Amino acid sequence: LAVVGLVAQFSYNVYFIKQRNSAGVYTDHSTPETVMAYEMNRLVRDYDLIVTQTYYGLPTVAFLAPEAMARAKMWSGNDPLDLTTSGSRGIAILVDSKLAAAFDQLRRSFPNATFRQFVSPMGGSTELLYEALLSPGDLHDAQGIEARLYPGDIVTGTPSAHVALTEAKADWSANAAPLPAPFAAELFGALNVIRDGTYRFAVRGPAGAQLFIDEFPVTGEPVMLARGSHALRLRLPSAAGAFELQWQPPGGAMGAIPPSALLKPPATATGLLAAYFRNTDWQGTPAFTQIEPEINFYYHILPLPRPYSIEWKGKLYAPVAGAYILSTDSRDDSVVTIDDAVAVNNPNSEVVNATVTLSKGWHDIRIRFVDKTGYTHIYLSWTPPGGTRQIIPARYLAPPMGAYPDGDTLAALPDPAPIVSVVSQPPGHAETAYAGPVAIAAPSFQ
């Protein structure tokens, strides 16, 4: 009886105390999938659904939300999003907790949207799910391009007016002109490219127009663009009339740039240019290229079959001069090069730190990574002088560009939009509501 009593006490403590109150156990028993399914059922009436690939079509989600799953689109989390909507419905994006970098990019691009995070009620650092709710108004406010207008025919000084355009075109003839003629205009925004390849651009309308993509001048010649956000600038010395910026995407015809491919400032090109190779030595033609805001990846869904390699290139901005601690946490091998000198060599999954002295300003950076085993990841962090360790923010990384922003411009870039609520869900109570702004019934987990 004593032995039975000890075994019973031990079992009760393990299974009904430790495991019942463990965030890890709570997460492992299909909880993220269940929360996602309930959210899909709640949102499908008013939103077009986009679900990251990790949970798309899983049995738990398909069983609990069959109709919503049938209407949802799949997203890998690493690819640029095509956020085309009918205009009457919003877009709800449900993001796997391992894709924090993708979620942060949504928070930068759509600052007026609603962002929520689901966590275990048992505490711990494990997030279950991220949620982005983009209303038609949120999309309208973020998508498009901004025009800055100047009297005369020279773009200089302080603009006399700012005009928000939903498309890269306008008709500023005499009756519709925002300023008395003559006036000049400069248009700013980001071009959201969802397919890498060769693009052509043309400006219909005024003479003397100058187009810049990532601050490289663009004429009638084709340009190679990676997937992701590119800085766009169009200068019109004579804007009193009708104009339109058109493009010819790979395999398409010359035509209007859709509003979903344009983002208003402060959206711009940040991050590094990534090239993905179907080998382990970064050789040959890349399988694809894209701009990635942060180096903060856990490869649960593989971008290519293993083994493969990735090379990131661009610039790193040091906001102050001094000693920076660069850190990589990677599995498998990774190497970070700063100004053509190896800064961090990491052959395993342990965190490797290195101190690098940097002058204030831009520095060449290259990261090489090989994925050949499993549970692979790479995180690139820094500890600035007098600061704390963090993933290097996107604002301090830039892809190859014709000209780079100064420190004041980088400092003025906004932080990602805040997460408005952190939602926890107590288990075992079928009538318990989410602890968030929207109350819905929660399932019982036993």
Phi, psi and chi 1 to 4 in degrees:
 res  aa     phi    psi   chi1   chi2   chi3   chi4
   1 LEU       -  -37.4  -71.5  174.8      -      -
   2 ALA   -63.1  -43.5      -      -      -      -
   3 VAL   -63.9  -45.6  171.3      -      -      -
   4 VAL   -59.4  -41.3  170.2      -      -      -
   5 GLY   -63.3  -42.0      -      -      -      -
   6 LEU   -64.8  -43.0  -70.7  173.7      -      -
   7 VAL   -62.7  -42.6  170.2      -      -      -
   8 ALA   -63.1  -42.4      -      -      -      -
   9 GLN   -64.6  -42.9 -177.9 -179.2   14.2      -
  10 PHE   -62.4  -45.9  173.7   80.7      -      -
  11 SER   -64.0  -42.4  -60.7      -      -      -
  12 TYR   -61.5  -43.0 -179.2   82.5      -      -
  13 ASN   -64.3  -41.8 -177.3   58.5      -      -
  14 VAL   -72.0  -50.2  169.4      -      -      -
  15 TYR   -88.8  -29.8  -64.6  106.2      -      -
  16 PHE  -106.2  -12.8  -68.0   91.5      -      -
  17 ILE  -112.0  -64.7  -57.2  -61.7      -      -
  18 LYS   -66.0  -51.1  -69.2 -177.0  179.0  179.8
  19 GLN   -71.7  -37.2  -72.1 -161.4   10.1      -
  20 ARG   -62.4  -30.4 -178.7  176.7 -178.1  -87.4
  21 ASN  -107.1   20.3  -64.1  -66.6      -      -
  22 SER   -97.2  124.5  167.6      -      -      -
  23 ALA   -63.7  -35.7      -      -      -      -
  24 GLY   -65.3  -44.3      -      -      -      -
  25 VAL   -65.2  -41.5  171.8      -      -      -
  26 TYR   -58.7  -42.6 -179.8   82.9      -      -
  27 THR   -70.9  -36.6  -57.4      -      -      -
  28 ASP   -70.8  -20.3  -72.0  -17.8      -      -
  29 HIS   -95.2   56.1  -75.9   78.1      -      -
  30 SER    60.2   18.8  -65.0      -      -      -
  31 THR   -65.3  -45.7  -49.4      -      -      -
  32 PRO   -58.3  -40.8  -23.5   34.0      -      -
  33 GLU   -64.7  -38.7  -64.1   92.2  -38.3      -
  34 THR   -68.7  -44.0  -56.1      -      -      -
  35 VAL   -61.0  -42.5  172.7      -      -      -
  36 MET   -61.1  -43.3  173.6  174.9  -75.6      -
  37 ALA   -62.3  -43.2      -      -      -      -
  38 TYR   -65.6  -37.5  -87.3   72.5      -      -
  39 GLU   -67.2  -39.8  -79.3  -62.7  -78.0      -
  40 MET   -60.7  -43.9  -69.1  172.8   66.8      -
  41 ASN   -62.3  -37.8  -74.2  -27.5      -      -
  42 ARG   -71.7  -35.8 -178.8  178.8   71.8   86.1
  43 LEU   -92.7  -21.1  -63.9  168.9      -      -
  44 VAL   -62.9  -21.9   71.4      -      -      -
  45 ARG   -67.2  -32.1  -67.8  168.2  -63.7  179.5
  46 ASP  -118.1   -9.5  -57.3  -49.0      -      -
  47 TYR  -132.1  147.7  -67.1   87.6      -      -
  48 ASP   -78.3  133.1  -65.8  -28.1      -      -
  49 LEU   -98.7  136.4  -59.1  178.3      -      -
  50 ILE  -126.2  124.4  -63.5  176.0      -      -
  51 VAL  -121.4  133.0  177.9      -      -      -
  52 THR   -67.4  153.9   47.9      -      -      -
  53 GLN   -61.3  -27.6 -171.9  174.4   -6.9      -
  54 THR   -57.3  -40.8  -56.3      -      -      -
  55 TYR  -108.9   -5.5  -63.6  141.6      -      -
  56 TYR   -64.7  122.0 -177.2   89.7      -      -
  57 GLY    78.1    4.5      -      -      -      -
  58 LEU   -63.7  151.0  -74.3 -174.5      -      -
  59 PRO   -55.3  -42.2  -28.1   35.1      -      -
  60 THR   -61.3  -46.5  -60.3      -      -      -
  61 VAL   -67.0  -44.4 -177.5      -      -      -
  62 ALA   -64.4  -33.7      -      -      -      -
  63 PHE   -73.4  -42.8  176.3   75.3      -      -
  64 LEU   -82.5  -24.7  -65.7  175.5      -      -
  65 ALA  -137.6   60.4      -      -      -      -
  66 PRO   -64.5  -43.3   23.0  -33.3      -      -
  67 GLU   -69.9  -41.9  -65.9 -177.1    8.5      -
  68 ALA   -64.6  -40.2      -      -      -      -
  69 MET   -64.2  -36.4  177.5   56.4   67.6      -
  70 ALA   -64.3  -25.3      -      -      -      -
  71 ARG  -100.1   -4.8  -64.0  169.2   59.2  178.7
  72 ALA   -85.3  154.4      -      -      -      -
  73 LYS  -103.5  150.5  -65.4 -179.7 -179.5  178.7
  74 MET   -97.2  142.1 -176.4  178.6   70.3      -
  75 TRP  -135.3  133.2  177.8   40.8      -      -
  76 SER   -71.7  -21.4   74.1      -      -      -
  77 GLY    93.8  -22.7      -      -      -      -
  78 ASN  -101.9  -25.8  -67.6  -33.6      -      -
  79 ASP   -78.9  150.8  -56.7  -27.3      -      -
  80 PRO   -62.0  148.5  -20.9   31.9      -      -
  81 LEU   -94.5  138.1  -85.9  171.1      -      -
  82 ASP   -95.4  101.3 -177.5    4.5      -      -
  83 LEU   -99.1   58.4  -63.8  177.8      -      -
  84 THR   -87.1  130.9  -57.6      -      -      -
  85 THR  -136.9  162.1 -179.1      -      -      -
  86 SER   -71.3  -17.5   62.4      -      -      -
  87 GLY   102.7  -26.2      -      -      -      -
  88 SER   -94.4  -14.9   60.3      -      -      -
  89 ARG  -120.0  149.7  -67.8  168.6   58.9   83.8
  90 GLY   -85.7 -174.6      -      -      -      -
  91 ILE  -126.0  126.7  -62.8  176.2      -      -
  92 ALA  -109.1  126.4      -      -      -      -
  93 ILE  -117.0  119.9  -53.0  170.5      -      -
  94 LEU  -106.8  119.1  -58.4  170.0      -      -
  95 VAL  -118.2  130.7 -178.1      -      -      -
  96 ASP   -55.8  140.6  172.1   12.2      -      -
  97 SER   -63.2  -20.7   62.1      -      -      -
  98 LYS   -77.6   -7.7  -65.9 -177.4  176.2   64.2
  99 LEU  -105.2   50.5  -61.5  173.7      -      -
 100 ALA   -62.0  -35.9      -      -      -      -
 101 ALA   -64.1  -39.9      -      -      -      -
 102 ALA   -66.3  -38.4      -      -      -      -
 103 PHE   -66.1  -40.7 -173.4   65.9      -      -
 104 ASP   -63.2  -35.5  -73.1  -12.5      -      -
 105 GLN   -66.4  -38.1  179.7   65.9   -4.8      -
 106 LEU   -61.8  -39.5  -71.3  170.3      -      -
 107 ARG   -66.7  -29.8  -67.7  165.8   59.0 -158.8
 108 ARG   -76.0  -40.7  -66.6 -174.2 -164.4   95.7
 109 SER   -77.8  -28.8  -59.6      -      -      -
 110 PHE  -128.1   74.0  -60.6   92.9      -      -
 111 PRO   -64.2  -20.6   23.0  -33.7      -      -
 112 ASN   -93.5   -3.0  -62.9  -28.4      -      -
 113 ALA   -74.7  171.2      -      -      -      -
 114 THR  -102.3  126.5  -60.7      -      -      -
 115 PHE  -122.1  131.5  -61.0   97.1      -      -
 116 ARG  -131.6  156.8  -57.0 -156.4  -61.5  163.2
 117 GLN  -131.4  131.1  175.2 -178.5  -27.3      -
 118 PHE  -103.2  131.6  -65.7   81.3      -      -
 119 VAL  -132.6  166.9  -61.2      -      -      -
 120 SER   -74.0  139.7  166.1      -      -      -
 121 PRO   -70.6  -10.4   26.5  -34.6      -      -
 122 MET   -84.8    2.3  -75.0   73.3 -179.6      -
 123 GLY    85.1 -153.8      -      -      -      -
 124 GLY    83.0 -179.7      -      -      -      -
 125 SER  -103.6   10.0   59.4      -      -      -
 126 THR   -87.3  117.5  -57.7      -      -      -
 127 GLU   -87.3  145.4  -67.0   85.8    8.8      -
 128 LEU   -90.6  -41.0  -58.4  177.5      -      -
 129 LEU  -165.3  146.9 -176.9   70.1      -      -
 130 TYR  -112.0  148.9  -63.7  117.6      -      -
 131 GLU  -137.8  129.8 -179.8  179.7   85.6      -
 132 ALA  -119.3  124.3      -      -      -      -
 133 LEU  -112.9  110.8  -57.6  179.3      -      -
 134 LEU  -108.9  108.7  -76.4   60.7      -      -
 135 SER   -76.5  164.3   70.1      -      -      -
 136 PRO   -54.8  -36.4  -27.9   36.1      -      -
 137 GLY   -66.6  -37.9      -      -      -      -
 138 ASP   -62.5  -43.4  -61.9  -28.2      -      -
 139 LEU   -64.4  -43.1  -68.5  165.7      -      -
 140 HIS   -62.9  -40.9  179.9  -89.1      -      -
 141 ASP   -67.5  -32.1  -68.8  -17.4      -      -
 142 ALA   -93.2  -34.9      -      -      -      -
 143 GLN   -84.8  144.0  -67.5  177.8  -18.8      -
 144 GLY   125.0 -151.8      -      -      -      -
 145 ILE  -150.6  153.2 -162.8  165.9      -      -
 146 GLU  -109.1  132.5  179.2 -173.7  -70.5      -
 147 ALA  -107.4  131.8      -      -      -      -
 148 ARG  -111.3  126.5  -58.3  170.9 -169.7  175.1
 149 LEU  -109.4  142.9  -51.3 -178.8      -      -
 150 TYR  -133.8  136.8  -57.4   80.7      -      -
 151 PRO   -63.7  148.2  -15.7   28.1      -      -
 152 GLY    82.6 -153.7      -      -      -      -
 153 ASP  -123.6   21.5   57.7    0.8      -      -
 154 ILE  -125.3  130.4  -61.2  176.7      -      -
 155 VAL   -88.0   96.3  176.4      -      -      -
 156 THR  -157.4  157.2 -174.6      -      -      -
 157 GLY    75.5 -157.0      -      -      -      -
 158 THR   -88.2  129.5  -57.4      -      -      -
 159 PRO   -64.7  146.8   20.5  -30.5      -      -
 160 SER   -81.6  -21.3  -62.9      -      -      -
 161 ALA  -157.2  154.1      -      -      -      -
 162 HIS  -120.7  132.8  -65.6 -105.2      -      -
 163 VAL  -127.5  126.5  177.6      -      -      -
 164 ALA   -90.7  126.9      -      -      -      -
 165 LEU  -115.7  137.9  -57.5  173.4      -      -
 166 THR   -79.9  -19.3   56.8      -      -      -
 167 GLU  -134.3  167.1  -60.7  178.1   88.0      -
 168 ALA   -86.4   53.8      -      -      -      -
 169 LYS  -160.0  159.0   66.5  177.6 -177.7  179.1
 170 ALA  -165.2  162.6      -      -      -      -
 171 ASP  -123.3   97.4 -173.8   -6.8      -      -
 172 TRP  -104.1   50.6  -70.3  -28.7      -      -
 173 SER   -70.8 -179.4  -58.2      -      -      -
 174 ALA   -53.5  -44.2      -      -      -      -
 175 ASN   -77.9  -18.3  -66.2  -26.8      -      -
 176 ALA  -116.9   10.5      -      -      -      -
 177 ALA   -71.5  132.4      -      -      -      -
 178 PRO   -75.8  -17.1   24.8  -31.6      -      -
 179 LEU  -134.8  155.7  -72.2 -178.5      -      -
 180 PRO   -63.2  138.4  -20.5   32.0      -      -
 181 ALA   -71.3  148.8      -      -      -      -
 182 PRO   -85.0  152.9   32.8  -35.6      -      -
 183 PHE  -150.7  155.0   63.8   91.6      -      -
 184 ALA  -109.6  162.4      -      -      -      -
 185 ALA  -141.8  148.7      -      -      -      -
 186 GLU  -133.1  124.7 -165.6  162.3   39.1      -
 187 LEU  -102.9  135.7  -79.4   63.1      -      -
 188 PHE  -127.5  147.7  -68.0   87.4      -      -
 189 GLY   172.8 -167.4      -      -      -      -
 190 ALA  -124.3  140.8      -      -      -      -
 191 LEU   -98.9  118.2 -170.7   68.1      -      -
 192 ASN   -93.6  102.9 -175.9   40.2      -      -
 193 VAL   -95.6  122.7  172.8      -      -      -
 194 ILE  -102.0   -4.0   62.2  174.0      -      -
 195 ARG  -140.8  124.0  179.2 -177.8  176.2 -173.3
 196 ASP   -78.2  152.2   61.6  -21.6      -      -
 197 GLY   149.8 -160.1      -      -      -      -
 198 THR   -92.8  128.0  -58.8      -      -      -
 199 TYR  -123.1  149.7  -72.3   74.1      -      -
 200 ARG  -121.5  150.5  -70.3  179.7 -179.6  -90.6
 201 PHE  -131.9  150.3  -66.3   87.0      -      -
 202 ALA  -147.5  140.9      -      -      -      -
 203 VAL  -107.9  115.7 -179.1      -      -      -
 204 ARG   -92.8  127.7  -51.4  -60.5 -175.5 -167.9
 205 GLY   127.8 -118.2      -      -      -      -
 206 PRO   -67.6  151.1   26.9  -35.3      -      -
 207 ALA   -79.5  155.0      -      -      -      -
 208 GLY    81.2   10.2      -      -      -      -
 209 ALA   -67.7  143.0      -      -      -      -
 210 GLN  -125.9  125.2  -62.8  173.3  -69.3      -
 211 LEU  -112.0  137.0  174.1   63.9      -      -
 212 PHE  -130.0  129.2  -60.4   85.4      -      -
 213 ILE  -114.9  120.6  -57.1  -68.9      -      -
 214 ASP    53.5   35.4  -66.8  -26.9      -      -
 215 GLU    64.9   14.5  -68.1  -56.7  -41.9      -
 216 PHE   -95.8  131.1  -69.0  107.1      -      -
 217 PRO   -64.9  138.1   20.8  -30.0      -      -
 218 VAL  -121.4  127.6  176.6      -      -      -
 219 THR  -113.3 -142.8   57.4      -      -      -
 220 GLY   -82.8   -6.5      -      -      -      -
 221 GLU   -75.2  150.4  -61.8  -61.7  -42.6      -
 222 PRO   -68.5  149.2   23.3  -32.4      -      -
 223 VAL  -127.5  144.2  -65.7      -      -      -
 224 MET   -89.3  126.2  -68.5  -66.7  -62.8      -
 225 LEU  -124.2  134.2  -65.7 -179.9      -      -
 226 ALA   -80.3  162.1      -      -      -      -
 227 ARG   -65.7  148.0  -57.0 -170.8  -56.8 -157.2
 228 GLY   119.1 -169.8      -      -      -      -
 229 SER   -90.4  131.2  -66.7      -      -      -
 230 HIS  -121.5  138.9  -62.7  -96.1      -      -
 231 ALA   -68.5  130.9      -      -      -      -
 232 LEU  -120.8  132.9 -175.4  151.1      -      -
 233 ARG  -142.1  127.4 -179.6  164.6   63.3   93.8
 234 LEU  -125.4  121.2  174.7   61.6      -      -
 235 ARG  -105.9  127.5  177.2  170.5  -70.3 -175.9
 236 LEU  -121.7   99.0  -57.5  171.9      -      -
 237 PRO   -62.3  -28.7  -20.3   32.3      -      -
 238 SER  -127.7   97.2  177.8      -      -      -
 239 ALA  -102.6   -0.7      -      -      -      -
 240 ALA   -79.2   79.3      -      -      -      -
 241 GLY   169.7 -163.1      -      -      -      -
 242 ALA   -96.8  141.3      -      -      -      -
 243 PHE  -148.4  160.1   71.5   89.8      -      -
 244 GLU  -156.5  132.6 -179.8  178.6   12.8      -
 245 LEU   -93.0  122.8  172.8   62.2      -      -
 246 GLN  -116.4  162.2  -62.4 -176.8  -21.7      -
 247 TRP  -139.1  161.6   73.0   -7.0      -      -
 248 GLN  -123.2  100.0 -177.8 -180.0    2.0      -
 249 PRO   -73.4  168.1   26.4  -32.0      -      -
 250 PRO   -55.9  126.5  -24.3   33.1      -      -
 251 GLY    75.9    4.6      -      -      -      -
 252 GLY  -114.1 -175.4      -      -      -      -
 253 ALA  -106.5  159.8      -      -      -      -
 254 MET   -64.8  131.0 -175.4   68.1   70.8      -
 255 GLY  -171.9 -172.4      -      -      -      -
 256 ALA   -66.6  145.3      -      -      -      -
 257 ILE   -80.5  123.4  -59.4  175.9      -      -
 258 PRO   -66.2  147.6   22.3  -31.7      -      -
 259 PRO   -55.9  -32.1  -25.4   34.3      -      -
 260 SER   -66.4  -14.6   60.5      -      -      -
 261 ALA   -94.8    5.2      -      -      -      -
 262 LEU  -124.0  136.7  -63.0  168.7      -      -
 263 LEU  -128.2  134.0  -68.9  171.7      -      -
 264 LYS   -72.9  158.9  -60.7 -173.4 -175.4   83.8
 265 PRO   -57.0  149.9  -22.1   33.3      -      -
 266 PRO   -85.7    8.3   32.2  -36.7      -      -
 267 ALA   -56.4  134.9      -      -      -      -
 268 THR  -159.1 -169.9 -174.2      -      -      -
 269 ALA   -86.1  113.6      -      -      -      -
 270 THR  -134.3  156.6   56.4      -      -      -
 271 GLY   103.3 -166.7      -      -      -      -
 272 LEU  -121.4  153.9  -62.0  175.7      -      -
 273 LEU   -82.7  118.8  175.0   62.4      -      -
 274 ALA  -104.3  134.2      -      -      -      -
 275 ALA  -118.3  125.7      -      -      -      -
 276 TYR  -103.7  127.9  -74.2   70.7      -      -
 277 PHE  -118.0  145.1  -62.4   88.3      -      -
 278 ARG   -86.9   38.1  -60.9 -176.5 -173.5  -85.7
 279 ASN  -154.5 -178.0   52.7   58.2      -      -
 280 THR  -106.6   11.6   59.0      -      -      -
 281 ASP  -129.1   17.2   53.2    8.3      -      -
 282 TRP    58.5   37.7  -49.5  -81.1      -      -
 283 GLN  -112.1  155.8  -62.3  -62.1  -47.5      -
 284 GLY    83.3 -167.4      -      -      -      -
 285 THR   -80.4  129.8  -58.7      -      -      -
 286 PRO   -61.9  147.6  -19.8   31.3      -      -
 287 ALA   -64.1  -37.4      -      -      -      -
 288 PHE  -165.6  163.5   64.3   91.3      -      -
 289 THR  -129.3  147.3   58.4      -      -      -
 290 GLN  -159.2  157.5   63.4 -174.8   24.8      -
 291 ILE   -93.6  127.2  -64.7  171.9      -      -
 292 GLU  -120.4  123.4  -62.3  177.5  -23.0      -
 293 PRO   -62.4  -41.4  -21.6   32.6      -      -
 294 GLU  -134.3  154.9  -61.6  171.5   -8.0      -
 295 ILE   -96.3   89.7  -48.8  -56.1      -      -
 296 ASN  -152.7   73.2  179.8   15.5      -      -
 297 PHE  -129.1  133.0  -61.7  106.4      -      -
 298 TYR  -116.2  121.3  176.9   86.9      -      -
 299 TYR   -93.0   71.1  -67.2  102.7      -      -
 300 HIS   -73.9  -44.3  179.1   70.6      -      -
 301 ILE  -101.0  117.9  -58.4  -62.3      -      -
 302 LEU   -77.8  135.1  -61.8 -179.3      -      -
 303 PRO   -73.4  -26.3   25.1  -33.0      -      -
 304 LEU  -145.3  158.9  -68.1  172.7      -      -
 305 PRO   -63.8  140.0  -20.0   31.7      -      -
 306 ARG   -70.5  148.6  -68.9 -171.5  178.4  107.5
 307 PRO   -84.1  150.0   32.0  -34.4      -      -
 308 TYR  -148.5  171.4   64.3   91.7      -      -
 309 SER  -138.3  156.3   59.4      -      -      -
 310 ILE  -131.4  140.6  -48.6  170.9      -      -
 311 GLU  -127.4  124.5 -178.3  178.8   67.6      -
 312 TRP  -104.8  135.5  -68.2  -88.5      -      -
 313 LYS  -133.5  154.0  -74.8 -176.5  176.7 -179.3
 314 GLY   155.8 -144.3      -      -      -      -
 315 LYS  -127.4  146.7  -65.5  -81.7 -169.6  177.9
 316 LEU  -115.5  130.2  168.4   70.0      -      -
 317 TYR  -101.3  125.8 -174.3   83.4      -      -
 318 ALA   -96.9  113.0      -      -      -      -
 319 PRO   -69.4  -24.0   21.3  -30.3      -      -
 320 VAL  -138.9  155.2  -63.4      -      -      -
 321 ALA   -77.2  145.6      -      -      -      -
 322 GLY   149.4 -167.3      -      -      -      -
 323 ALA   -90.9  122.7      -      -      -      -
 324 TYR  -110.4  137.6  -71.6   73.7      -      -
 325 ILE   -96.7  112.7  -59.3  175.2      -      -
 326 LEU   -93.8  139.7  -63.0 -178.1      -      -
 327 SER  -134.8  137.9  -52.5      -      -      -
 328 THR  -124.7  138.6   60.1      -      -      -
 329 ASP  -119.8  106.0  177.1   -4.1      -      -
 330 SER  -141.8  145.5   72.7      -      -      -
 331 ARG  -142.2  107.5  177.2  171.5  176.6  172.0
 332 ASP  -100.0 -134.1  -62.6  -59.8      -      -
 333 ASP   -65.1  146.2  -50.5  -15.7      -      -
 334 SER  -147.9  151.2   64.9      -      -      -
 335 VAL  -138.9  131.6  177.3      -      -      -
 336 VAL  -111.9  127.5  179.8      -      -      -
 337 THR  -116.5  130.6  -58.7      -      -      -
 338 ILE  -119.2  124.5  -56.6  -69.6      -      -
 339 ASP    49.1   46.6  -67.4  -27.5      -      -
 340 ASP    67.7   13.4  -63.8  -34.8      -      -
 341 ALA  -120.9  135.8      -      -      -      -
 342 VAL   -65.1  123.9  173.3      -      -      -
 343 ALA  -102.2  -43.3      -      -      -      -
 344 VAL  -135.3  124.4 -174.9      -      -      -
 345 ASN  -117.5  112.9 -173.2    3.1      -      -
 346 ASN  -122.8  103.3 -171.3  -17.9      -      -
 347 PRO   -92.4    8.2   33.2  -33.1      -      -
 348 ASN  -149.6 -167.6   53.0   48.5      -      -
 349 SER   -92.1    1.9   61.5      -      -      -
 350 GLU   -78.7  157.2  -60.8  -64.0  -34.4      -
 351 VAL   -74.4  127.1  175.9      -      -      -
 352 VAL  -116.2  127.8  175.3      -      -      -
 353 ASN  -111.7  150.1  -58.0  -43.9      -      -
 354 ALA  -149.6  140.1      -      -      -      -
 355 THR   -95.2  128.1  -59.8      -      -      -
 356 VAL  -127.4  130.2  179.8      -      -      -
 357 THR   -90.1  121.9  -60.2      -      -      -
 358 LEU  -122.6  140.4  -60.1  176.5      -      -
 359 SER   -79.9  158.6   59.4      -      -      -
 360 LYS   -64.5  133.8 -179.6  179.8  179.5  179.5
 361 GLY   125.8 -164.1      -      -      -      -
 362 TRP   -88.0  142.8  -69.5  101.6      -      -
 363 HIS  -135.9  143.0  -61.6  -93.6      -      -
 364 ASP   -65.5  138.4  -68.8  -31.1      -      -
 365 ILE  -137.4  142.0 -176.1  171.3      -      -
 366 ARG  -141.8  133.1 -176.3 -176.8   69.7 -171.9
 367 ILE  -122.1  130.8  -56.3  108.2      -      -
 368 ARG  -118.2  137.9  -76.9 -176.6  163.3 -179.2
 369 PHE  -141.6  142.0  168.6   74.5      -      -
 370 VAL  -122.3  131.6  176.5      -      -      -
 371 ASP  -113.9  111.1 -173.6  -22.4      -      -
 372 LYS  -139.0   -0.8   54.5 -170.6  176.6 -176.8
 373 THR  -122.0 -105.0   57.8      -      -      -
 374 GLY  -163.1  165.5      -      -      -      -
 375 TYR    53.4   40.3  -57.8   99.0      -      -
 376 THR   -83.3  151.8   46.0      -      -      -
 377 HIS  -164.5  163.8   58.8  -93.1      -      -
 378 ILE  -152.6  130.0  179.3  168.4      -      -
 379 TYR  -129.5  127.5  -50.4  112.2      -      -
 380 LEU  -110.9  117.0  175.9   64.3      -      -
 381 SER  -123.0  166.9  -53.5      -      -      -
 382 TRP  -144.6  159.6   70.9   -2.1      -      -
 383 THR  -122.7  101.3  -54.1      -      -      -
 384 PRO   -68.7  164.5  -12.8   27.2      -      -
 385 PRO   -54.9  123.1  -25.6   34.3      -      -
 386 GLY    75.2    5.5      -      -      -      -
 387 GLY  -109.8 -169.0      -      -      -      -
 388 THR  -116.9  161.6   57.8      -      -      -
 389 ARG   -69.6  136.1 -178.9 -177.4  169.0 -170.2
 390 GLN  -157.9  157.0   61.8  177.7  -39.6      -
 391 ILE   -56.5  134.4  -63.4  -67.8      -      -
 392 ILE   -60.9  118.9  -61.7 -179.8      -      -
 393 PRO   -64.4  151.2  -20.1   32.6      -      -
 394 ALA   -59.5  -32.4      -      -      -      -
 395 ARG   -62.0  -24.2   75.3  174.1   69.0 -145.0
 396 TYR   -97.4   11.3  -62.7  117.3      -      -
 397 LEU  -124.7  140.4  -61.5  170.3      -      -
 398 ALA  -141.0  139.9      -      -      -      -
 399 PRO   -72.7  173.2   29.2  -34.6      -      -
 400 PRO   -56.1  128.3  -27.0   35.6      -      -
 401 MET  -139.1  159.6  -59.5 -179.0   72.4      -
 402 GLY   -73.0  -28.4      -      -      -      -
 403 ALA  -153.3  149.4      -      -      -      -
 404 TYR  -114.6  146.9  -66.1   88.0      -      -
 405 PRO   -67.5  155.8   22.9  -32.4      -      -
 406 ASP   -85.0  175.8   57.2   27.1      -      -
 407 GLY   -63.0  -36.7      -      -      -      -
 408 ASP   -64.2  -38.9  -68.3  -21.3      -      -
 409 THR   -64.9  -42.3  -58.6      -      -      -
 410 LEU   -65.0  -40.7  -65.1  178.6      -      -
 411 ALA   -65.0  -28.3      -      -      -      -
 412 ALA   -80.3  -13.6      -      -      -      -
 413 LEU   -64.6  133.5  -69.3  175.7      -      -
 414 PRO   -72.3  154.7   27.7  -34.8      -      -
 415 ASP   -71.6  162.8  -67.3  -34.4      -      -
 416 PRO   -55.3  146.5  -25.3   34.1      -      -
 417 ALA   -56.7  146.5      -      -      -      -
 418 PRO   -70.1  154.2   26.7  -35.0      -      -
 419 ILE   -81.1  117.4  -64.8  173.9      -      -
 420 VAL   -76.2  -24.1  -61.0      -      -      -
 421 SER  -155.2  146.1   62.7      -      -      -
 422 VAL  -109.6  117.9  176.7      -      -      -
 423 VAL  -104.1  123.9 -174.8      -      -      -
 424 SER  -115.4  152.7   62.8      -      -      -
 425 GLN  -131.4  103.7 -175.8 -173.7   31.5      -
 426 PRO   -63.8  134.6  -18.0   31.0      -      -
 427 PRO   -84.4  161.8   33.2  -35.6      -      -
 428 GLY    81.7    9.1      -      -      -      -
 429 HIS  -132.5  101.3  -58.9  -79.5      -      -
 430 ALA   -65.1  -22.5      -      -      -      -
 431 GLU  -104.8   10.9  -60.8  -56.8  -38.1      -
 432 THR   -79.8  135.1  -59.6      -      -      -
 433 ALA   -91.8  158.1      -      -      -      -
 434 TYR   -59.4  140.5  -76.9   98.2      -      -
 435 ALA   -85.7   62.3      -      -      -      -
 436 GLY  -144.6 -170.8      -      -      -      -
 437 PRO   -71.0  -16.0   25.6  -34.3      -      -
 438 VAL  -122.1  127.3  178.8      -      -      -
 439 ALA   -98.3  123.1      -      -      -      -
 440 ILE  -137.3  159.2   66.4  171.4      -      -
 441 ALA   -69.1  139.2      -      -      -      -
 442 ALA  -106.8  145.7      -      -      -      -
 443 PRO   -74.9  163.6   28.7  -35.2      -      -
 444 SER   -95.1  131.1  175.2      -      -      -
 445 PHE  -114.0  122.4  -58.8  101.1      -      -
 446 GLN  -122.7      -  -58.5  -90.5  -25.1      -
